[in-house]
C-alpha cells in the first residue's frame, strides 16, 4: 500500500474527478495534498503550513505519520541493513 492509499483509507485525503479535476485534496477542502508537500520543501516548512491552514493541523500530522510508517516498513523489508 502506498502513502496516498493509506491517506484515502484513513479519510485524510479525497480524490474525486469533480473536485479539482481529481487531484488528491484534504477531505472537506480544496487544498491539494501537493500544497502540503510544497510547504514542507519551503523555508518555513510545517510551521508555515499550520499557520496558514490551522484547521488542517491534525491531518498534516497524520500525513507525516503515514509517510513515516511507510518508510519504516520499506526499510525493514528491503533486506538492506544500514551501515
Secondary structure, DSSP 8 states (H G I E B T S, - for coil): --HHHHHHHTTSEE-BTTBGGG--EETTS--BHHHHHHHHHSSSTHHHHHHH-GGGHHHHHHHHHHHHHHHHHHHHHS-----
